[in-house]
Amino acid sequence: MEWSIVSEFIKPELLMVVAVCWIIGYVLKQTPRVPNWTIIYAVSLAAILIVSFTLGFNVDSFLQGILCGAVAVYGNQLVKQTRKGAGE
């Protein structure tokens, strides 16, 4: 399964949540006292909470939150690894 197929499962109105999660992850990465391994959990929790407050607390919101957090982390890693592979 291609990642683009997974990203199509995210409701279009929640794409801003992906951007917010990306920013949260970036800020946490720049914070010295936050261990790297906790960032994915913080981003996922933030995504779940934002989506739940937006769409209501239900199973669909929970799943959409997980997808938004996952796409944000995946997108960040995609950019990071592409830069690394390009020799930056």
N, C-alpha and C positions, 0 to 999 in steps of 0.2 A: 504494500500500500504506500503510495507516495504521500509526502507530507502535505502537498497542496490539496489533496483530497481531504485530509484531516482538517485543514484550515477552512474548508468550505462548510464544515459542520458548525462553525461559529456564526451566530446570528450577526448580520451586518451592523446592527445598532450597537454591538459590543466591541467593534474594532477599536474604539477609543480606549476601552479597558486594556486592550493589548498594549497600546502606546503608554498608558499610565503605568502598567506593570513593568514595561521596559525601563521607564524612568526610575521607578522604585528600585529595581534591580541595580541600575547604574549608581544610584545614590548609596545603596547599601554596599556595593563593591568599593566605593571610595571611602567608606567609614572604617577606620582602622580596627575598631573593637568588634566588628561583626565578622565571624568566621565565614569563609567562602561556602562551606557546606550548608550553612543555614539560609543562604540567600534564596534558593529555590523554594524552600518551605515558606519563607516570608512572602515571596512573590505569589505563590499559589494561594496562601491564606488571604492575602490582600485581594486577589482576583475573585475568590469565592465570596468574600464579604461585599465587594463592590457590586458584583453581579446580583447577589442576593438582595441587596438594598434596592437595586434597580428593577429587577424583575419579580421580586418576592422570594420568600424562603420556600423553595421546593426542590425536588430532585433535578429538574431541568436546569435551574439556576446553579446548583452545585456542579453539575457536569459542564455547563458553559463556563463557569469559573475555572475549573481545572483546565479546560481547553485553552482559555485565554492566557492563563499563567504558563502553560506548556508552550504555546506558540511564542510568547514573549521570550522565554528562556531559550527556546530553539533558535529564534531569530537572532538573538544576541550571540549565541554560539556560532551560528552560520557566518555572521559578519566577522567575528573574531578569528575563526579558523580560515576564512577566505583571505583575510589580511595576512595571517601567519603564513599561509601557503604562497601568497604573492610576494613574500619577502619583506614585508614592512616591519 
